[in-house]
Amino acid sequence: MKDFIFNPLYDKNPSGACKKGEEITYNLKIGKYLGFKKAFFVMHKDGREDKFFEMKKSFVDERYVYTTFSITLSEVGHYWYHFEVDSECGHFVLGKSDNFDVTKTNEESNYLQLIYEKESKIDKAFHKGIIYHIFVDRFNRKGSVTKRDGLKLIDNWEENVDKEYNEFNERVNVNCYGGNFEGIIEKLDYLVSLNVSTIYLSPIFEANSSHKYDVADYEKVESMFGGEAKFKKLIATAKEKGINIIIDGVFNHTGSDSVYFNKEGRYKNLGAYQSKRSKYYPWYEFCEYPNSYSSWWGIKTLPQTREESSFFDYITGRNGITEKYMKMGIMGFRLDVVDELSNKFLYAICSRARRVNQSCMMLGEVWEDASCKLSYGERKKYFLGWYLDSVTNYPMKNAILNYVKFGDEKEFVEVCYMILNNYPKAIQNNLMNILGTHDTMRALTYLGMNIEDNVDISSRYVLDEEERKKGKQLLKIASLIQYTVMGIPTVFYGDEAGVEGTKDPYCRAPYPWGKEDGDIIEWYKKLGKLRKKQVFDGGDFCLLYAKDGVISYKREKNEKRVIVVINKSKEEFEFEIKSPIKDFFTNKKREGSIVLQNNEFIVLTN
């Protein structure tokens, strides 16, 4: 018998983040044998002192004293709360445990209560399918491509990617394979077969690298991709097939080799590096002019921009960069390193985008719990309304891959509870569920490789036959979870084709057209059909079972239900189905006893 019982997912109403002006009720059970005297609900808003509220004793049974407290909060923001209990056995401070159950503590271990102002109003089409992440230079090449000075065009699409260095032994990224917008247009029907509803493109602004995160000119669409005319054609053609476009917004830094900084002297105008008289000089922070300047993570090719300059209006103002691309017809932006943008700057970007399209999608790159992110001394307001509609779901990515590879369900449970408790429901529905990106190892490689072999993940690594077989089996389980938990599955181009790769640049190999792994593609097409079920359009998520390597959860909406059961334990797992329900993959009715062996799974749907 527990001394105290409280879990915000079950003992708080409503559960999860709450809207401003909504009444919230907390129910705490206290062991009767402790000799209850008083219980207090203790809450503070960020930056303020704790407030104590005495809880009401509602009733008593043979085991517990039931206490309750209700409050309505009229200010949006981040609130933190815990409980304190006076009893004949002493004074107890109760905080949050790893699985969100209340626990006795002497340390600060508060629950987070997020109060937000409004729901996301993104285009409902976003929920109908999946997101497909395209690294433009490496997806597909069609027609002629004219290279620009300083970039190298690789003729052989199948040539292996490798690390590139200049004469000063500095890492560069100038090898381009010629992937372009026409290449994407050519493969739109293929993407439709995967149930893609949104394409997320890596940066398309002109830049002097293959990855384009070192922006050279925001006002120009990369000519090697096809320029602005071809980009508009892609947007229009994709929309005809029911697909929207999101692009990477890189607004924390530019390239040093750019119109604005012009360190290499490539451009005719006067750059910030060349003269303090440059109109762009206030955009950057110099320590010792001109060679010592603030740059993103110390990378000198990526000088950081100053929001306290005309750069702010250049990006967010009327007829600025945000408005320019929104008016082209994109659905929205995935904002690069969004935690390095101030709340003020982020608000201005999002507001400007929504002036063009109120249903746009504003998504931020965040690697941790985004609900209470603290960065550069500022609490981020991502989910309070008027800011982001979604974030990259790296916590879930790590939890899925580690569960599937090692069979420990604890991290998966913790991440599910964190999202359910901390994120508004609309954000949960919009989450960008990834298994890999241009910044991380390919999921197939991670799941297949033998970690105990001390593999150097910064070098090229090719799975052997047995590793690849294991990796494919585990990738199917991982992608099944990716497609069925809360959020929108986001496939990094080529994952569905069996592309391997360790960290950058090896994860950025060209798509293997003509040499795809057909078995994996067919699997992803099946998952695409599964995603069409009504429950995945905002349906509730509920964890049913998680123990000893076995997890089970359900998605439910309007009496429609999908149940997922996965066995990663070493033993067989048996469970009972009381009424007939269909096995999605076999299309057969199942009831009674079902037994799953290690690495087996089942998806049941009514």
C-alpha positions in Angstrom: 0.0 0.0 0.0 1.3 3.4 -1.0 1.6 6.3 1.5 0.4 8.8 -1.1 -1.3 8.5 -4.5 -1.3 11.2 -7.2 -0.5 11.1 -10.9 -1.5 14.1 -13.0 -2.6 11.8 -15.8 -5.3 10.2 -13.7 -5.8 12.4 -10.6 -6.0 15.8 -12.2 -9.0 17.0 -14.2 -8.5 17.9 -17.0 -5.2 16.1 -17.5 -2.3 17.7 -19.4 -1.8 21.3 -20.2 -4.9 23.5 -19.6 -6.4 26.5 -21.2 -6.6 29.9 -19.5 -9.8 30.3 -17.5 -10.3 26.5 -17.2 -11.0 25.0 -13.7 -8.4 22.4 -12.7 -9.0 19.9 -9.9 -6.3 17.9 -8.1 -7.1 14.8 -6.1 -4.5 13.5 -3.6 -4.9 10.3 -1.6 -3.1 10.0 1.8 -2.6 6.8 3.7 -5.1 6.8 6.6 -2.6 5.1 8.9 -0.3 8.2 8.7 -2.7 10.2 10.9 -3.8 12.9 8.5 -4.0 16.5 9.8 -3.7 18.9 6.8 -2.7 18.8 3.1 -1.6 21.7 1.0 -1.4 22.4 -2.7 1.7 24.5 -3.3 2.0 26.4 -6.6 4.1 29.2 -8.1 4.3 30.9 -11.5 7.7 31.2 -13.0 9.6 34.0 -11.2 7.2 34.2 -8.3 7.0 32.9 -4.7 5.1 29.7 -3.7 1.5 30.1 -2.7 0.0 27.5 -0.2 -3.6 26.4 -0.6 -5.2 24.1 2.0 -6.8 21.1 0.3 -10.3 20.0 1.3 -10.9 16.5 2.8 -13.6 15.0 0.7 -14.1 11.6 2.3 -12.3 8.7 4.0 -12.4 5.0 3.4 -10.6 2.1 5.2 -7.3 2.9 3.5 -7.1 6.5 2.4 -8.0 10.0 3.2 -9.2 11.7 0.0 -8.3 15.4 -0.5 -9.1 17.7 -3.3 -8.3 21.2 -4.5 -9.7 23.2 -7.5 -8.2 26.4 -9.1 -8.8 28.5 -12.1 -5.8 30.3 -13.6 -6.4 33.5 -15.5 -2.8 34.1 -16.6 -1.0 32.1 -19.3 2.4 30.8 -18.3 4.5 28.1 -16.7 3.3 27.0 -13.2 5.0 24.6 -10.9 3.3 22.7 -8.1 3.8 20.1 -5.4 2.0 18.9 -2.3 2.8 19.1 1.4 1.1 17.0 4.1 1.0 17.4 7.9 0.3 14.2 9.8 0.9 12.4 13.1 3.9 10.8 11.4 5.5 14.1 10.4 5.6 16.7 7.6 5.9 15.4 4.1 6.9 17.2 0.9 5.6 15.4 -2.2 7.0 15.9 -5.7 7.2 14.2 -9.1 8.9 10.8 -9.7 10.3 9.6 -13.0 7.0 8.0 -13.9 5.0 11.0 -12.7 3.7 9.3 -9.5 3.9 11.5 -6.5 6.9 10.7 -4.2 8.3 11.9 -0.9 11.2 14.2 -1.6 13.6 16.6 0.0 14.6 18.1 -3.3 12.8 20.4 -5.8 10.8 18.0 -7.9 7.7 20.0 -9.0 5.1 19.1 -11.5 4.7 21.5 -14.4 1.4 22.9 -15.2 1.3 24.7 -18.6 -1.5 27.2 -19.1 -2.0 28.2 -22.7 -4.1 30.8 -24.4 -5.3 29.3 -27.6 -5.3 26.1 -29.6 -3.3 25.6 -32.8 -5.4 26.2 -35.9 -3.2 24.6 -38.5 -4.6 23.2 -41.8 -6.4 19.9 -40.9 -4.9 18.3 -44.0 -1.6 18.1 -42.0 -3.1 15.3 -39.9 -4.3 13.2 -42.8 -1.0 11.6 -43.8 2.7 11.7 -43.0 5.5 14.2 -43.3 8.4 13.3 -45.7 11.7 15.1 -45.0 13.7 15.8 -48.1 17.3 16.9 -48.2 17.0 18.5 -51.6 20.4 17.9 -53.0 20.2 14.1 -52.3 16.6 13.1 -53.2 16.3 13.0 -56.9 17.9 14.8 -59.9 16.1 15.5 -63.1 17.2 17.4 -66.1 20.3 19.6 -66.4 21.9 21.2 -63.3 24.3 24.1 -63.6 26.7 24.3 -60.8 27.8 27.6 -59.2 31.3 28.8 -58.5 32.7 27.2 -55.3 30.5 24.1 -55.5 31.4 20.8 -57.0 28.8 18.8 -59.0 29.2 15.0 -58.7 28.1 13.4 -62.0 27.7 9.9 -60.5 24.5 9.8 -58.4 25.6 6.6 -56.7 29.1 7.8 -55.6 29.5 7.4 -51.9 29.3 10.6 -49.7 32.4 11.3 -47.7 33.9 14.0 -45.5 35.3 17.0 -47.4 38.2 19.2 -46.4 39.8 22.3 -47.9 43.5 23.2 -48.2 43.5 24.3 -44.5 42.2 21.0 -43.4 38.8 22.6 -42.5 35.6 20.6 -43.0 33.6 21.8 -46.0 30.4 20.7 -47.7 30.8 21.6 -51.4 30.1 18.2 -53.0 26.6 18.4 -54.6 24.7 15.6 -56.3 22.3 17.8 -58.1 19.0 16.9 -56.5 16.5 19.5 -57.6 12.8 20.6 -57.5 12.1 18.9 -60.8 13.4 15.7 -59.3 10.9 16.0 -56.4 8.1 16.8 -58.8 8.9 13.6 -60.8 8.5 11.5 -57.6 5.3 13.1 -56.2 3.2 10.0 -57.2 5.7 7.8 -55.3 5.2 10.1 -52.2 1.4 9.8 -52.6 1.8 6.0 -52.5 3.4 6.5 -49.0 0.5 8.6 -47.9 2.6 11.8 -47.7 0.5 14.9 -47.0 3.4 17.3 -46.2 6.9 17.6 -47.6 9.5 19.2 -45.3 12.4 20.6 -47.4 15.9 21.3 -46.0 16.9 24.9 -46.6 16.2 26.2 -50.1 17.8 29.7 -49.8 20.9 30.3 -51.9 24.0 29.1 -50.1 27.5 28.0 -50.8 27.2 24.4 -49.5 25.3 21.2 -50.2 23.3 21.5 -47.0 22.3 25.2 -47.3 22.3 26.0 -43.6 24.9 28.7 -44.3 22.5 31.1 -46.1 24.1 33.3 -48.7 21.0 35.2 -49.8 17.5 34.8 -48.3 16.0 36.6 -51.2 17.0 34.0 -53.8 16.0 30.3 -54.1 19.0 28.1 -54.7 19.6 28.1 -58.5 21.0 24.5 -58.5 17.7 23.4 -57.2 15.9 25.2 -60.0 15.4 28.7 -58.6 12.2 30.5 -57.6 10.1 29.6 -60.7 10.7 25.8 -60.3 10.0 26.1 -56.5 6.7 27.7 -57.2 6.0 24.9 -59.7 6.7 22.3 -57.0 4.4 24.0 -54.6 1.5 24.1 -57.1 2.0 20.6 -58.4 2.3 19.1 -54.9 -0.9 20.9 -53.9 -2.7 19.3 -56.8 -1.9 16.0 -55.3 -2.9 17.0 -51.8 0.6 17.7 -50.5 1.7 20.9 -48.7 5.3 22.2 -48.5 7.2 23.3 -45.3 10.7 24.8 -45.6 13.5 25.2 -43.2 13.8 28.7 -41.8 17.4 29.4 -40.8 17.2 32.7 -39.0 19.8 32.4 -36.2 22.8 32.7 -38.5 23.9 33.3 -42.0 26.9 32.0 -43.9 30.2 33.9 -43.7 30.3 33.5 -47.5 27.1 35.5 -48.0 25.7 38.7 -49.4 25.5 40.0 -45.8 28.9 39.0 -44.3 30.9 38.5 -47.5 34.0 37.1 -45.9 35.2 35.6 -49.2 34.5 38.7 -51.2 32.3 36.7 -53.6 29.6 39.3 -53.8 29.9 42.8 -55.2 28.1 44.6 -52.3 29.9 45.7 -49.1 29.6 43.0 -46.5 29.9 43.2 -42.7 33.3 41.5 -42.7 34.7 44.0 -45.2 33.7 47.3 -43.6 32.0 48.7 -40.6 30.2 51.0 -43.1 28.3 48.1 -44.5 24.6 48.3 -43.8 24.9 44.7 -42.6 27.5 45.4 -40.0 24.9 45.8 -37.2 23.6 42.4 -38.0 26.6 40.7 -36.4 28.5 40.9 -33.1 32.3 41.4 -33.5 34.7 40.9 -30.6 37.8 42.1 -32.4 37.0 43.3 -35.9 37.0 41.7 -38.4 38.2 38.2 -37.6 36.8 37.6 -34.1 33.0 37.4 -34.2 30.1 35.5 -32.6 29.2 32.4 -34.5 26.9 29.4 -34.1 28.6 26.9 -31.8 32.0 28.5 -32.7 31.7 27.5 -36.4 33.3 30.4 -38.2 31.4 29.8 -41.4 28.1 30.5 -39.5 28.3 34.0 -38.0 25.3 34.6 -35.7 22.8 37.3 -36.4 21.8 40.0 -34.0 18.0 40.3 -33.5 18.6 43.8 -32.0 19.2 45.2 -35.5 17.5 45.7 -38.9 17.8 41.9 -39.4 14.7 41.6 -37.2 12.5 43.6 -39.6 14.3 42.0 -42.6 13.0 38.6 -41.6 9.7 39.5 -39.9 8.6 42.8 -41.3 6.1 43.7 -44.0 7.4 42.3 -47.3 10.2 40.6 -45.4 11.6 37.2 -45.9 8.9 35.3 -43.9 6.1 37.0 -45.8 7.9 36.5 -49.2 7.9 32.7 -48.9 4.5 32.4 -47.2 3.0 34.3 -50.2 4.6 31.7 -52.5 2.2 29.2 -51.0 4.2 27.2 -48.5 2.3 25.8 -45.5 4.9 27.1 -43.1 8.4 26.8 -41.6 10.4 24.4 -39.6 12.5 26.9 -37.6 16.1 25.8 -37.3 17.7 25.9 -33.8 14.6 27.7 -32.5 15.8 27.6 -28.9 18.4 30.2 -29.9 15.7 32.6 -31.1 14.3 35.0 -28.5 10.6 34.8 -27.6 10.2 38.2 -29.2 11.8 37.2 -32.5 9.9 33.9 -32.6 6.6 35.7 -31.9 7.3 38.1 -34.7 8.1 35.3 -37.2 5.0 33.3 -36.4 2.7 36.3 -36.4 3.9 37.5 -39.8 3.4 34.0 -41.2 -0.1 33.8 -39.8 -1.0 37.2 -41.3 -0.6 35.5 -44.7 -2.2 32.1 -43.7 -3.9 31.7 -40.4 -3.8 27.9 -40.8 0.0 27.8 -41.4 2.3 25.4 -39.6 5.1 26.8 -37.5 7.4 24.1 -36.2 10.5 24.4 -34.2 13.7 22.3 -33.9 13.9 21.3 -30.2 15.8 18.3 -28.9 14.4 18.1 -25.3 11.1 18.6 -23.5 9.9 21.7 -25.3 7.2 22.7 -22.8 9.5 24.3 -20.3 12.7 24.9 -22.3 15.1 27.3 -20.6 17.6 28.8 -23.0 20.0 31.7 -22.7 18.2 32.6 -19.4 14.8 32.9 -21.0 11.9 30.5 -20.5 10.6 29.7 -23.9 6.9 30.3 -24.6 6.5 27.8 -27.4 3.2 26.3 -26.3 1.5 29.3 -24.7 -0.4 30.3 -27.8 0.7 32.6 -30.7 4.0 30.8 -31.0 4.7 27.2 -32.3 2.3 24.6 -33.5 4.7 21.7 -33.2 8.3 20.7 -32.4 10.7 18.0 -33.5 10.0 15.0 -31.3 13.6 14.0 -30.4 12.7 12.6 -27.0 10.3 10.1 -28.6 12.8 9.3 -31.3 15.4 8.3 -28.6 12.8 6.4 -26.6 11.5 4.4 -29.5 15.0 3.4 -30.8 16.3 2.5 -27.4 13.3 0.4 -26.5 13.4 -1.4 -29.8 17.1 -2.0 -29.6 17.5 -2.9 -26.0 14.0 -3.9 -24.8 13.8 -1.5 -21.9 10.4 0.2 -21.9 11.1 2.7 -19.1 12.3 5.6 -21.2 9.3 5.1 -23.6 6.9 5.3 -20.7 8.6 8.4 -19.3 8.5 10.2 -22.6 4.8 9.3 -23.2 3.9 10.6 -19.7 6.0 13.8 -20.3 4.1 14.6 -23.5 0.7 13.7 -22.2 1.2 15.9 -19.1 3.2 18.8 -20.4 2.1 19.3 -24.0 -1.3 20.8 -25.1 -3.5 18.3 -26.9 -3.1 20.2 -30.2 0.7 20.1 -29.9 0.6 16.4 -29.2 -1.4 15.9 -32.4 1.1 17.9 -34.4 4.4 16.5 -33.1 7.0 15.8 -35.8 7.8 12.1 -34.9 11.2 11.3 -36.3 13.5 8.3 -36.3 16.3 10.1 -38.1 17.3 13.4 -39.6 20.1 15.0 -41.5 21.8 15.5 -38.1 21.6 11.9 -36.8 22.5 8.3 -37.7 20.1 6.5 -39.9 17.7 4.4 -37.9 18.5 1.2 -39.8 22.2 1.6 -39.1 21.6 2.3 -35.4 19.3 -0.6 -34.9 21.4 -3.1 -36.9 24.9 -2.3 -35.7 26.5 -4.1 -32.8 27.2 -1.3 -30.3 29.5 -3.6 -28.3 31.9 -3.6 -31.2 32.9 0.0 -30.3 31.9 1.3 -33.7 33.2 4.8 -34.7 29.9 6.5 -35.6 31.8 9.5 -37.1 33.2 7.2 -39.9 31.6 5.2 -42.6 30.0 1.9 -41.4 28.2 -0.6 -43.6 26.0 -3.3 -42.0 27.0 -6.8 -42.8 24.3 -9.3 -43.9 23.3 -10.4 -40.4 23.3 -6.9 -39.0 21.1 -5.6 -41.9 18.6 -8.4 -41.4 18.4 -7.6 -37.7 18.2 -3.9 -38.4 15.3 -4.3 -40.9 13.3 -6.4 -38.4 13.8 -3.8 -35.7 13.1 -0.9 -38.1 9.7 -2.3 -38.8 8.9 -2.3 -35.0 10.3 1.2 -34.5 8.4 2.6 -37.5 5.2 1.0 -36.3 5.5 2.9 -33.0 6.5 6.1 -34.9 3.3 5.8 -36.9 0.9 5.0 -34.1 1.9 7.2 -31.1 0.7 10.7 -30.7 2.0 13.0 -33.4 2.7 12.8 -37.2 5.3 10.3 -38.5 8.1 12.0 -40.3 10.2 9.9 -42.7 13.7 11.0 -43.5 14.1 10.4 -47.3 15.4 7.0 -48.0 14.7 5.5 -44.6 11.8 3.7 -46.3 14.2 2.4 -49.0 16.7 0.9 -46.6 19.4 3.6 -46.7 22.2 3.2 -44.2 24.5 5.8 -42.7 26.3 6.9 -39.5 26.5 10.6 -38.6 26.8 13.5 -41.0 27.8 13.3 -43.9 27.1 9.5 -44.1 23.4 9.9 -43.2 23.0 12.2 -46.3 23.5 9.6 -49.0 21.6 10.0 -52.3 18.3 8.1 -52.6 19.1 4.8 -54.2 16.6 4.9 -57.1 16.5 1.5 -58.8 18.2 -0.2 -55.9 15.6 0.4 -53.1 14.9 -2.3 -50.6 11.4 -3.3 -51.8 10.5 -5.1 -48.6 11.0 -2.0 -46.5 9.1 0.2 -49.0 6.1 -2.2 -49.0 6.2 -2.1 -45.2 6.1 1.7 -45.1 3.2 1.7 -47.6 1.2 -0.5 -45.3 1.9 1.9 -42.4 0.8 4.7 -44.7 -2.6 2.9 -45.1 -2.8 2.4 -41.3 -2.4 6.1 -40.8 -5.5 6.8 -42.8 -7.6 5.4 -39.9 -9.7 8.0 -38.1 -8.1 7.4 -34.7 -4.8 9.0 -36.0 -6.5 12.3 -36.7 -6.2 13.6 -33.2 -7.4 10.5 -31.4 -6.6 10.0 -27.7 -3.5 8.0 -26.7 -3.6 5.7 -23.7 -0.8 3.5 -22.4 -2.3 0.2 -21.5 0.6 -1.9 -20.3 4.4 -1.5 -20.0 6.4 -4.1 -18.1 9.4 -6.4 -18.7 10.0 -5.3 -22.3 6.3 -5.4 -23.4 4.3 -2.3 -24.3 0.7 -1.9 -25.3 -1.2 1.2 -26.0 -4.4 2.3 -27.8 -5.5 5.2 -30.0 -9.2 6.0 -29.8 -11.6 8.4 -31.4 -15.4 8.4 -31.8 -15.6 4.8 -30.6 -13.0 3.7 -33.2 -10.0 2.0 -31.7 -6.5 0.8 -32.6 -4.5 -1.3 -30.1 -0.8 -1.9 -30.5 1.0 -4.7 -28.6 4.8 -5.2 -28.9 6.9 -7.9 -27.2 10.6 -7.1 -26.8 11.0 -9.4 -23.8 13.0 -12.7 -24.0 9.9 -14.6 -23.0 6.6 -15.1 -24.8 3.7 -12.8 -23.9 0.1 -13.9 -23.7 -3.0 -11.8 -23.4 -6.7 -12.1 -23.8 -9.1 -10.5 -26.3 -12.7 -10.7 -24.9 -14.6 -9.6 -28.1 -13.7 -10.1 -31.8 -11.4 -7.5 -33.3 -9.5 -7.4 -36.6 -5.7 -7.9 -37.0 -4.7 -5.1 -39.3 -1.9 -6.9 -41.0 -3.6 -10.2 -41.6 -7.2 -8.8 -42.0 -8.4 -11.7 -39.8 -10.7 -11.5 -36.8 -8.9 -12.3 -33.5 -10.3 -13.1 -30.0 -9.4 -15.2 -27.0 -5.7 -15.9 -26.2 -3.0 -14.3 -28.3 0.7 -15.2 -27.8 3.5 -13.0 -29.0 7.1 -14.2 -29.1 10.2 -12.0 -28.8 10.2 -9.2 -31.5 6.6 -10.0 -32.4 3.8 -7.4 -32.5 0.1 -7.1 -33.4 -2.1 -4.2 -34.4 -5.8 -4.7 -33.6 -8.5 -2.4 -34.9 -12.3 -2.2 -34.8 
